[in-house]
Amino acid sequence: MNGLHQGKIISPKTLPLSYVARTPSFRKEHTSAGRDIRGIRRVHQFYKVEMFKYVEPETSMDQLDKMVNNARILCDRLELSSKLIQLSTGDIGFQSAITFDIEVWASGSKEWLEVSSISNCMDFQSRRNNTRFKETQSSSTSFPHTLNGSGLALPRIWVAIIENGQQEDGSINIPEVLVPYTGFKTI
């Protein structure tokens, strides 16, 4: 989605621009052999909802907070315990200035699963693809800040829902917010 406005000037009073897309993701896990390299928690190919924003530079940190809060609200609505982790500079992508990961608790496997990663890339990406904006029709152009993140990684969310919703009799309670879509409360 970073290339949507490549080489273009975004009109005044247009920012922020917010986009979402369903995207395939491919990951190569860098772990040793054992139980943690296979299964639904460690899938190498999955789909997610990708969030992307072009914003005015002075608003980019507030916009980052909004994106993080939106992803955390989804976790809350799914009745999942989550935690927010700010990554160190050695762990973030080279295009990112700041990155937060959101992890949810999976009680069956007794581990935190990363379900979202949200970054503020400042003007790095817009400079690379020459995307600019104007504050007014007569002003000079500036580079917008870009933010991107994953809505929630679906396989790990399902693991957390199943593990946290499992009852003594083996049935699984479905989060209330999903009942209108599933048509049932338990599996």
C-alpha positions as CSV (number, residue, x, y, z in Angstrom):
1,M,0.0,0.0,0.0
2,N,3.0,2.2,0.3
3,G,3.1,2.5,-3.5
4,L,-0.4,3.8,-3.9
5,H,0.7,7.4,-4.2
6,Q,4.2,6.8,-5.4
7,G,5.6,9.8,-7.3
8,K,2.4,11.8,-6.6
9,I,1.5,14.9,-4.6
10,I,-1.4,14.4,-2.1
11,S,-3.8,17.3,-2.3
12,P,-4.2,19.7,0.6
13,K,-6.7,18.8,3.4
14,T,-6.6,15.1,2.4
15,L,-4.4,13.7,5.2
16,P,-4.6,11.4,7.0
17,L,-5.3,8.7,4.4
18,S,-6.1,5.3,5.9
19,Y,-6.1,2.0,4.0
20,V,-6.7,-1.6,4.9
21,A,-6.0,-4.7,2.8
22,R,-6.2,-8.4,3.3
23,T,-2.7,-9.5,2.6
24,P,-0.8,-12.9,2.5
25,S,2.2,-13.1,4.8
26,F,5.1,-15.4,4.6
27,R,7.5,-15.9,7.6
28,K,10.5,-18.0,8.0
29,E,10.9,-18.9,11.7
30,H,14.4,-18.8,13.0
31,T,14.1,-21.4,15.8
32,S,15.7,-24.7,16.6
33,A,14.0,-28.0,15.9
34,G,11.3,-29.0,18.2
35,R,7.6,-28.4,18.9
36,D,7.8,-24.7,18.2
37,I,8.5,-24.9,14.5
38,R,5.2,-26.5,13.4
39,G,1.5,-26.2,13.9
40,I,-1.0,-23.4,13.7
41,R,1.0,-21.2,16.0
42,R,4.0,-21.2,13.8
43,V,2.5,-21.1,10.4
44,H,4.8,-19.8,7.6
45,Q,2.0,-18.6,5.4
46,F,-1.1,-16.9,6.7
47,Y,-3.5,-14.0,5.9
48,K,-3.9,-10.8,7.9
49,V,-5.5,-7.4,7.6
50,E,-2.8,-4.8,6.9
51,M,-3.4,-1.2,8.1
52,F,-1.5,1.6,6.4
53,K,-1.6,5.4,6.9
54,Y,-0.2,8.5,5.3
55,V,-0.3,11.3,7.9
56,E,1.0,14.8,8.5
57,P,4.4,14.6,10.3
58,E,3.3,16.4,13.4
59,T,0.4,13.9,13.9
60,S,2.3,10.7,13.3
61,M,2.9,9.7,16.9
62,D,-0.8,10.3,17.8
63,Q,-1.8,8.3,14.7
64,L,0.5,5.5,15.9
65,D,-1.2,5.5,19.3
66,K,-4.6,5.2,17.5
67,M,-3.5,2.3,15.4
68,V,-2.1,0.5,18.5
69,N,-5.3,1.2,20.4
70,N,-7.5,-0.1,17.6
71,A,-5.6,-3.4,17.5
72,R,-5.8,-3.7,21.3
73,I,-9.6,-3.0,21.3
74,L,-10.0,-6.0,18.9
75,C,-8.2,-8.1,21.5
76,D,-10.4,-6.8,24.2
77,R,-13.6,-7.5,22.2
78,L,-12.4,-11.0,21.6
79,E,-12.0,-11.4,25.4
80,L,-8.2,-12.0,25.1
81,S,-5.6,-10.8,27.5
82,S,-3.0,-8.8,25.7
83,K,0.2,-7.0,26.3
84,L,2.0,-4.2,24.5
85,I,5.8,-4.4,23.9
86,Q,7.9,-1.6,22.4
87,L,10.7,-3.2,20.4
88,S,14.3,-2.1,20.8
89,T,15.9,-0.5,17.9
90,G,17.9,-3.7,17.2
91,D,14.7,-5.6,16.7
92,I,12.7,-3.3,14.4
93,G,12.8,-3.2,10.6
94,F,15.3,-0.8,9.1
95,Q,12.5,1.4,7.7
96,S,10.8,1.8,11.1
97,A,11.5,4.5,13.7
98,I,9.4,2.9,16.4
99,T,7.5,-0.4,16.5
100,F,5.1,-1.9,19.0
101,D,4.1,-5.6,19.1
102,I,0.8,-6.8,20.6
103,E,0.8,-10.3,22.1
104,V,-2.2,-12.3,23.4
105,W,-2.1,-15.0,26.1
106,A,-2.7,-18.6,25.0
107,S,-3.5,-20.5,28.2
108,G,-3.2,-24.0,26.8
109,S,0.3,-23.6,25.6
110,K,1.1,-21.1,28.4
111,E,2.7,-18.5,26.1
112,W,2.3,-15.1,24.7
113,L,1.6,-15.1,20.9
114,E,2.5,-12.1,18.8
115,V,-0.7,-11.1,16.8
116,S,0.1,-7.6,15.7
117,S,3.1,-5.4,14.9
118,I,2.6,-1.7,14.3
119,S,5.3,0.8,13.1
120,N,5.8,4.5,12.5
121,C,8.2,4.8,9.6
122,M,8.3,8.6,9.8
123,D,9.2,9.9,6.3
124,F,11.5,7.1,5.3
125,Q,9.1,5.3,3.0
126,S,7.6,8.5,1.4
127,R,11.1,9.8,0.6
128,R,12.0,6.4,-1.0
129,N,8.9,6.5,-3.3
130,N,8.7,10.2,-3.7
131,T,5.2,10.6,-2.2
132,R,4.6,14.2,-1.1
133,F,1.7,16.3,0.2
134,K,0.8,20.0,0.3
135,E,-0.7,21.6,3.4
136,T,-2.2,24.4,1.2
137,Q,-2.5,24.8,-2.6
138,S,0.2,27.5,-2.5
139,S,2.6,25.8,-0.1
140,S,5.7,23.8,-1.0
141,T,5.6,20.0,-0.8
142,S,6.6,17.9,2.2
143,F,7.0,14.2,2.8
144,P,4.1,12.6,4.8
145,H,4.9,10.1,7.5
146,T,3.8,6.5,6.9
147,L,2.5,4.0,9.5
148,N,1.8,0.4,9.0
149,G,0.7,-2.5,11.0
150,S,-1.2,-5.8,11.1
151,G,-4.8,-5.8,12.3
152,L,-4.5,-9.2,13.9
153,A,-2.8,-12.4,12.6
154,L,-5.7,-14.8,12.3
155,P,-4.1,-18.2,13.1
156,R,-2.7,-17.1,16.4
157,I,-5.9,-15.4,17.3
158,W,-7.8,-18.6,16.7
159,V,-5.4,-20.5,18.9
160,A,-5.9,-18.0,21.7
161,I,-9.7,-18.1,21.4
162,I,-9.7,-21.9,21.5
163,E,-7.2,-22.2,24.3
164,N,-8.7,-19.5,26.5
165,G,-12.3,-20.5,25.8
166,Q,-11.9,-24.2,26.5
167,Q,-14.0,-25.5,29.4
168,E,-13.5,-28.5,31.7
169,D,-15.9,-30.6,29.6
170,G,-13.8,-29.9,26.5
171,S,-16.3,-27.4,25.0
172,I,-15.1,-24.0,23.8
173,N,-16.9,-20.8,24.6
174,I,-17.0,-18.4,21.7
175,P,-16.4,-14.7,22.5
176,E,-19.7,-12.8,22.6
177,V,-18.6,-10.4,19.8
178,L,-18.3,-13.4,17.4
179,V,-21.7,-15.1,18.2
180,P,-23.7,-13.0,15.6
181,Y,-21.2,-14.3,13.0
182,T,-21.0,-17.9,14.1
183,G,-24.6,-18.4,15.1
184,F,-23.5,-20.4,18.2
185,K,-22.0,-19.7,21.6
186,T,-20.0,-22.9,22.1
187,I,-18.3,-25.6,20.1
